[in-house]
Each structure stands twice: as structure tokens, then as C-alpha cells.
């Protein structure tokens, strides 16, 4: 059953998430078979990585719901996304971000996503994407722990970038002022707030 929140977010209740597309997909011009994975299997991976990395499970689930509606085959090739190599998979990780964290954190990469081939389509592997997403969210969650509501701030950083969230906080004297956010940032912020409001029903 779905409920619409104040920010316009369609919130899936009871882990239904509507029609969750977890099947194989056409990837970047060729056709490869991605692992078929049930919602329960996806949530098991979320549990595994959120617990290992110290990030709230509810935050990871919220991001996946907002970013891709839990579609492991989601691709974004808008001009904004393409400028960063496209956004891929359940967490909509850009190729630029994936390459950056793999280069900066080689030991983590070897441990959490050793089989990534360095390509955008390779990010559609749910094991790789969920591990990277949880790692990114965990870093931002820890960074913002003493700067306010870390759950919301880390979620916003996933979309707007940590540097921009720091700027928003400075402009708001330590708080996020919704009306001063850029339109897409405000929309994302409201979606996060909507999702957490019903998080107990979802997770």
C-alpha cells in the first residue's frame, strides 16, 4: 500500500514498494544478464552493509526508494548525470563518484566491491551498488553526526554533495533553511522528511 507524503513522495508501506523491478536489463548498448534478486535479498544486503559500516538501515532504504524506487537496473542519462558518467543502479551512483572512492579508498574497495570492473554498467550489480551506497552514506552520516540531524543531512548530501550541505548549514547558521535550498535540493529534503516520518511502517 502506498501513501503520499507532504513532499510529494510516494511512500511504500510494509515493504511493498509497488512493482519492484528486480530483473535483468539492457546495459549501455549491450545485453548482459544481471543477477536476479528478490526484495528480501536486497534487504539482506542492506542489513549486512549498514550494520558493518555503521549507517542506519532506514537511511539506506530511504535513499534507494527515492533514487530508484528500488530498481537495481535503474539508469540516469540526463545531461547532469552524463556529465559525471551517468548515474547507475539502486543507489544511482555516478561513475565519477565510484571511480573516485575506489581510488581514494583502495583497501575498502578491495574488501567491499572487489569485482567492480570500473564501468557504469558494472555498477548495476546490486552487490557492488549497495556496498558503495552504504559506504558513501556511512561516511556522510558520521561526518554530520555532531552538526545536526545526521540522518537528514547525510541523505541530502547523497543528492547535493557534502560540500553543498556544509554551505547550506553555514547560510542557515547551523540549520537547513528549506526555502533557501535549490529547488531540486528542497524537493529531495522534503522527500527525506516524508520518508522518515513513515519509516517505522516501512522498515
SEKEPA-373454 format. One record per residue: chain; x, y, z of N, C-alpha, C, O in turn. Coordinates in pm, whole numbers. Layout:
BEGIN
   chain      n_x      n_y      n_z     ca_x     ca_y     ca_z      c_x      c_y      c_z      o_x      o_y      o_z
       A        X        Y        Z        X        Y        Z        X        Y        Z        X        Y        Z
...
This chain:
BEGIN
   chain      n_x      n_y      n_z     ca_x     ca_y     ca_z      c_x      c_y      c_z      o_x      o_y      o_z
       A       85     -118        0        0        0        0       88      123        0      188      127       72
       A       55      224      -79      137      344      -88       64      463      -28      -59      471      -32
       A      141      555       28       87      676       86      169      793       34      290      782       21
       A      104      905        4      174     1021      -47      204     1118       66      115     1158      141
       A      332     1155       79      374     1244      185      365     1389      143      329     1420       29
       A      397     1480      237      385     1623      212      479     1671      105      449     1768       35
       A      593     1606       90      690     1649      -11      663     1591     -148      743     1609     -239
       A      551     1522     -163      519     1463     -291      575     1323     -308      559     1261     -413
       A      641     1271     -204      700     1139     -211      591     1032     -201      502     1041     -116
       A      598      933     -288      508      819     -273      579      719     -184      682      663     -221
       A      522      698      -66      585      615       34      524      475       32      403      458       42
       A      611      377       18      564      240       17      555      188      159      651      198      235
       A      442      134      194      420       89      331      431      -63      338      383     -135      250
       A      495     -111      444      504     -254      467      596     -324      369      577     -443      341
       A      696     -253      316      795     -310      226      735     -360       95      792     -447       30
       A      621     -305       57      566     -346      -72      640     -283     -187      671     -352     -284
       A      669     -152     -179      739      -77     -281      677      -91     -419      748      -79     -519
       A      549     -117     -426      483     -126     -556      537     -242     -635      572     -347     -581
       A      545     -221     -767      602     -323     -854      752     -303     -859      800     -218     -934
       A      826     -379     -780      970     -363     -773     1034     -436     -890     1018     -557     -906
       A     1108     -362     -972     1171     -421    -1090     1309     -471    -1051     1402     -392    -1039
       A     1321     -599    -1033     1448     -659     -995     1486     -768    -1095     1525     -878    -1057
       A     1476     -735    -1223     1506     -833    -1327     1627     -787    -1406     1682     -680    -1380
       A     1669     -868    -1504     1782     -831    -1587     1745     -717    -1679     1628     -695    -1709
       A     1849     -643    -1725     1825     -522    -1803     1922     -511    -1918     2024     -579    -1922
       A     1889     -421    -2013     1981     -391    -2122     2079     -285    -2072     2036     -180    -2024
       A     2207     -311    -2082     2306     -222    -2022     2392     -158    -2130     2463     -227    -2204
       A     2385      -24    -2138     2478       56    -2217     2505       -3    -2355     2620      -16    -2397
       A     2399      -38    -2424     2413      -78    -2563     2432     -227    -2583     2412     -275    -2695
       A     2469     -302    -2482     2476     -447    -2498     2381     -509    -2398     2326     -440    -2312
       A     2361     -639    -2409     2264     -702    -2321     2335     -803    -2233     2385     -905    -2281
       A     2339     -773    -2107     2400     -863    -2011     2294     -905    -1910     2200     -830    -1883
       A     2308    -1020    -1856     2214    -1065    -1755     2269    -1028    -1618     2373    -1077    -1575
       A     2195     -940    -1550     2232     -906    -1414     2171    -1009    -1319     2075    -1077    -1355
       A     2227    -1020    -1199     2171    -1116    -1104     2025    -1084    -1074     1990     -969    -1047
       A     1941    -1184    -1080     1802    -1165    -1037     1801    -1171     -886     1860    -1259     -824
       A     1731    -1075     -827     1735    -1064     -682     1600    -1022     -629     1539     -927     -679
       A     1552    -1093     -530     1424    -1060     -469     1441     -941     -376     1553     -906     -338
       A     1330     -880     -339     1334     -769     -245     1395     -812     -113     1471     -737      -51
       A     1363     -933      -71     1418     -983       56     1570     -994       48     1640     -964      144
       A     1621    -1037      -68     1765    -1049      -85     1832     -912      -85     1941     -895      -29
       A     1766     -813     -148     1818     -677     -147     1826     -625       -3     1926     -566       37
       A     1720     -648       73     1717     -600      211     1819     -672      299     1871     -614      395
       A     1849     -796      267     1954     -867      340     2089     -800      318     2168     -787      411
       A     2115     -757      193     2240     -687      163     2243     -550      233     2347     -508      284
       A     2129     -482      235     2120     -354      306     2153     -375      453     2229     -298      512
       A     2097     -476      512     2122     -507      653     2269     -537      676     2329     -489      773
       A     2327     -615      588     2468     -654      601     2560     -533      600     2644     -517      688
       A     2544     -447      499     2637     -336      482     2608     -220      577     2700     -153      622
       A     2482     -197      608     2451      -88      701     2505     -121      840     2556      -33      910
       A     2493     -246      879     2544     -287     1011     2696     -283     1013     2755     -236     1111
       A     2759     -331      907     2905     -335      902     2967     -195      898     3075     -173      953
       A     2897     -101      834     2954       33      813     2901      138      910     2950      251      912
       A     2802      102      990     2754      194     1092     2664      304     1041     2674      419     1084
       A     2576      270      948     2480      367      895     2339      312      919     2319      192      905
       A     2242      396      954     2107      344      978     2050      274      855     2055      325      743
       A     1998      157      879     1935       80      771     1823      161      706     1805      156      585
       A     1749      233      788     1636      311      736     1681      418      638     1609      450      544
       A     1800      475      660     1851      577      569     1887      517      433     1855      574      329
       A     1951      402      434     1986      336      309     1861      301      230     1855      322      109
       A     1761      249      299     1635      213      234     1566      338      179     1511      335       69
       A     1569      446      254     1508      571      208     1572      618       79     1502      655      -15
       A     1704      618       75     1776      664      -44     1743      577     -164     1721      629     -273
       A     1738      447     -144     1707      358     -256     1565      380     -307     1539      373     -427
       A     1473      405     -215     1335      428     -255     1323      558     -334     1254      563     -436
       A     1390      664     -287     1383      793     -354     1457      790     -488     1405      838     -589
       A     1576      734     -488     1662      739     -606     1613      652     -721     1620      692     -837
       A     1565      533     -690     1537      438     -798     1409      359     -781     1378      273     -863
       A     1332      387     -674     1217      303     -642     1258      156     -631     1185       65     -670
       A     1378      137     -576     1432        2     -552     1456      -77     -681     1449     -200     -679
       A     1484      -10     -790     1515      -80     -916     1666      -97     -928     1740        1     -933
       A     1710     -220     -932     1854     -245     -942     1906     -216    -1083     2027     -206    -1103
       A     1815     -203    -1180     1858     -177    -1318     1841      -32    -1359     1850        0    -1477
       A     1817       58    -1263     1791      198    -1295     1915      266    -1354     2027      247    -1306
       A     1893      344    -1459     2000      423    -1521     1950      565    -1543     1833      586    -1577
       A     2038      662    -1523     2004      803    -1546     2108      861    -1642     2227      868    -1611
       A     2060      903    -1758     2149      959    -1859     2109     1101    -1898     2129     1143    -2012
       A     2051     1174    -1803     2023     1315    -1826     2157     1388    -1841     2260     1336    -1800
       A     2156     1508    -1899     2282     1582    -1914     2358     1599    -1782     2480     1586    -1779
       A     2284     1628    -1674     2351     1647    -1544     2419     1518    -1500     2532     1522    -1450
       A     2352     1405    -1517     2411     1278    -1477     2524     1238    -1572     2628     1189    -1529
       A     2503     1258    -1701     2603     1219    -1800     2734     1295    -1782     2841     1245    -1816
       A     2725     1417    -1729     2847     1495    -1704     2937     1424    -1603     3057     1453    -1594
       A     2879     1332    -1528     2955     1256    -1428     2958     1107    -1460     2981     1024    -1373
       A     2934     1075    -1587     2944      936    -1632     2815      857    -1619     2817      734    -1630
       A     2703      926    -1596     2576      858    -1576     2558      818    -1431     2655      804    -1357
       A     2432      800    -1391     2400      754    -1256     2340      615    -1269     2253      591    -1352
       A     2387      524    -1185     2360      382    -1208     2307      311    -1085     2348      338     -972
       A     2215      218    -1110     2174      121    -1011     2082      173     -902     2031      284     -908
       A     2063       89     -804     1965      113     -700     1994      240     -621     1902      307     -574
       A     2122      274     -605     2160      395     -532     2192      512     -621     2229      619     -572
       A     2180      493     -754     2209      599     -852     2347      662     -829     2360      784     -818
       A     2447      577     -821     2585      622     -803     2641      662     -939     2628      589    -1037
       A     2705      780     -945     2765      821    -1072     2897      748    -1091     2963      708     -996
       A     2933      732    -1217     3059      666    -1248     3176      746    -1191     3274      688    -1142
       A     3166      877    -1196     3271      962    -1141     3292      938     -992     3405      926     -945
       A     3182      930     -918     3190      905     -774     3248      767     -745     3331      752     -656
       A     3204      668     -820     3252      531     -800     3403      521     -823     3474      458     -746
       A     3449      585     -929     3594      582     -957     3671      657     -848     3779      615     -807
       A     3615      767     -802     3682      848     -701     3700      772     -570     3810      771     -515
       A     3594      710     -520     3606      641     -391     3690      514     -404     3755      473     -308
       A     3688      452     -521     3770      332     -542     3918      370     -540     4002      295     -489
       A     3950      486     -596     4088      533     -597     4133      582     -460     4245      556     -419
       A     4044      653     -389     4082      712     -261     4081      613     -146     4151      630      -46
       A     4000      507     -160     3988      408      -52     4012      267     -107     3922      184     -109
       A     4134      242     -153     4163      113     -219     4139      -10     -131     4093     -113     -180
       A     4171        1       -3     4151     -115       85     4003     -145      103     3961     -260      104
       A     3924      -39      118     3779      -56      129     3724     -116        1     3640     -206        4
       A     3771      -66     -112     3724     -116     -242     3756     -265     -258     3673     -341     -307
       A     3876     -304     -217     3914     -445     -228     3826     -534     -141     3799     -649     -174
       A     3784     -478      -29     3703     -556       65     3556     -559       28     3491     -663       36
       A     3501     -443      -12     3356     -432      -30     3308     -447     -174     3199     -499     -197
       A     3388     -403     -271     3345     -420     -411     3463     -464     -499     3497     -396     -596
       A     3524     -576     -465     3645     -622     -536     3621     -658     -682     3714     -659     -762
       A     3497     -688     -718     3469     -736     -854     3420     -627     -949     3384     -656    -1062
       A     3419     -502     -903     3375     -396     -994     3474     -379    -1107     3595     -375    -1085
       A     3423     -369    -1230     3510     -362    -1348     3543     -220    -1391     3607     -199    -1494
       A     3500     -120    -1312     3534       18    -1343     3442       86    -1442     3471      197    -1485
       A     3332       20    -1481     3239       77    -1578     3107      115    -1514     3074       71    -1404
       A     3030      200    -1586     2895      233    -1541     2806      111    -1532     2745       87    -1428
       A     2797       32    -1640     2714      -88    -1633     2752     -182    -1519     2666     -252    -1465
       A     2880     -183    -1484     2923     -268    -1373     2861     -227    -1240     2853     -307    -1147
       A     2818     -101    -1232     2754      -51    -1109     2611     -100    -1093     2549      -79     -989
       A     2560     -166    -1196     2425     -221    -1186     2422     -352    -1106     2314     -401    -1071
       A     2538     -407    -1079     2542     -525     -992     2497     -481     -852     2561     -395     -791
       A     2389     -537     -800     2336     -490     -670     2433     -506     -554     2434     -424     -463
       A     2515     -610     -557     2613     -629     -450     2710     -511     -447     2741     -458     -340
       A     2757     -470     -563     2852     -359     -574     2784     -227     -539     2838     -148     -462
       A     2666     -204     -594     2598      -77     -575     2555      -56     -431     2570       54     -377
       A     2503     -158     -369     2458     -145     -230     2577     -122     -138     2569      -43      -44
       A     2688     -193     -164     2808     -173      -82     2860      -31      -95     2891       33        5
       A     2869       20     -218     2917      158     -239     2822      259     -177     2865      355     -112
       A     2693      238     -197     2594      333     -144     2601      340        8     2601      448       66
       A     2608      225       71     2615      221      218     2744      286      267     2745      355      369
       A     2854      265      195     2981      325      232     2974      478      224     3017      547      316
       A     2918      529      115     2905      674       98     2815      734      204     2848      838      263
       A     2702      670      229     2609      721      330     2669      715      470     2647      805      551
       A     2744      609      498     2807      596      630     2908      708      653     2916      763      763
       A     2986      742      551     3085      849      564     3015      982      595     3057     1056      684
       A     2908     1012      521     2838     1138      544     2763     1137      677     2756     1239      745
       A     2708     1023      714     2636     1013      841     2731     1041      957     2696     1114     1050
       A     2851      985      953     2949     1008     1059     2997     1153     1056     3019     1214     1161
       A     3014     1208      936     3061     1346      923     2964     1445      986     3006     1542     1050
       A     2835     1421      970     2735     1516     1017     2679     1484     1156     2588     1552     1204
       A     2733     1382     1220     2678     1339     1349     2673     1451     1451     2577     1461     1527
       A     2773     1536     1456     2777     1644     1555     2739     1779     1495     2769     1884     1553
       A     2674     1776     1380     2640     1902     1312     2490     1919     1292     2446     2008     1220
       A     2413     1834     1356     2268     1844     1340     2206     1707     1322     2255     1608     1376
       A     2100     1702     1246     2029     1577     1220     2104     1498     1114     2084     1517      994
       A     2191     1409     1160     2281     1338     1068     2205     1255      966     2250     1241      852
       A     2091     1200     1004     2012     1117      911     1970     1200      790     1990     1159      675
       A     1911     1316      816     1865     1401      707     1981     1465      631     1978     1474      508
       A     2083     1508      703     2195     1575      638     2273     1479      548     2314     1516      439
       A     2292     1356      594     2361     1257      511     2278     1222      388     2332     1205      278
       A     2147     1213      407     2059     1186      293     2065     1297      191     2070     1271       70
       A     2064     1422      237     2072     1535      146     2208     1539       76     2216     1574      -42
       A     2313     1504      148     2447     1502       90     2458     1400      -23     2535     1420     -117
       A     2383     1292      -15     2386     1191     -120     2341     1251     -254     2385     1209     -360
       A     2253     1349     -246     2199     1412     -366     2270     1542     -402     2299     1567     -519
       A     2299     1625     -302     2354     1758     -326     2506     1766     -310     2569     1862     -355
       A     2564     1666     -245     2707     1670     -218     2735     1726      -80     2667     1817      -33
       A     2836     1670      -14     2868     1712      123     2905     1860      129     2863     1930      220
       A     2984     1906       32     3025     2046       32     2908     2142       24     2907     2245       92
       A     2809     2109      -57     2691     2195      -68     2610     2194       61     2556     2297      101
       A     2600     2079      124     2526     2072      251     2596     2156      357     2531     2223      437
       A     2729     2152      359     2803     2237      452     2773     2384      424     2757     2463      518
       A     2765     2421      297     2734     2559      261     2593     2596      306     2571     2706      358
       A     2497     2504      286     2359     2531      330     2354     2555      481     2281     2642      528
       A     2432     2477      556     2435     2492      701     2495     2627      741     2445     2693      833
       A     2599     2667      674     2659     2798      704     2559     2910      676     2545     3003      755
       A     2492     2900      563     2397     3003      525     2278     3009      621     2215     3113      637
       A     2247     2895      684     2135     2890      777     2177     2896      923     2099     2862     1012
       A     2303     2940      948     2354     2948     1086     2343     2815     1160     2300     2808     1275
       A     2384     2710     1090     2387     2577     1150     2264     2494     1127     2254     2381     1175
       A     2168     2549     1052     2045     2474     1024     2016     2477      874     2061     2566      802
       A     1940     2380      829     1894     2380      691     1767     2465      682     1668     2436      749
       A     1772     2567      600     1654     2652      576     1594     2607      443     1649     2633      337
       A     1479     2540      452     1421     2478      333     1404     2575      217     1433     2541      102
       A     1357     2695      245     1328     2790      138     1452     2847       73     1444     2913      -31
       A     1569     2821      133     1694     2868       73     1765     2758       -7     1868     2783      -69
       A     1709     2639       -3     1767     2529      -81     1733     2547     -228     1629     2606     -260
       A     1818     2498     -319     1780     2499     -461     1657     2411     -480     1634     2321     -399
       A     1578     2434     -584     1452     2359     -600     1467     2207     -590     1388     2141     -523
       A     1569     2152     -657     1583     2006     -650     1630     1961     -512     1597     1850     -469
       A     1708     2047     -443     1750     2014     -308     1635     2019     -210     1625     1933     -122
       A     1548     2118     -224     1431     2128     -136     1339     2009     -157     1288     1952      -61
       A     1318     1972     -282     1232     1857     -311     1288     1730     -247     1213     1651     -190
       A     1419     1710     -258     1482     1592     -201     1473     1594      -48     1446     1491       14
       A     1496     1711       10     1488     1728      156     1349     1691      207     1336     1621      308
       A     1246     1737      138     1109     1706      179     1079     1558      160     1007     1498      240
       A     1133     1499       56     1114     1355       37     1177     1277      151     1117     1182      202
       A     1296     1317      192     1362     1251      305     1279     1263      432     1261     1165      505
       A     1227     1383      459     1146     1405      578     1018     1322      572      975     1264      672
       A      957     1317      455      837     1236      438      867     1089      466      793     1021      537
       A      977     1043      409     1008      902      423     1033      866      568      983      765      617
       A     1111      948      638     1142      913      777     1018      921      865     1009      850      965
       A      924     1007      830      800     1018      906      727      885      909      664      850     1009
       A      735      811      800      667      682      791      763      562      797      726      449      768
       A      888      591      835      990      486      832      953      366      918      985      252      883
       A      888      390     1029      852      278     1116      759      181     1046      764       61     1070
       A      672      235      958      578      149      885      649       76      773      611      -35      736
       A      755      139      718      823       81      602      926      -21      642      935     -128      580
       A     1004       10      744     1111      -80      782     1083     -149      915     1164     -229      962
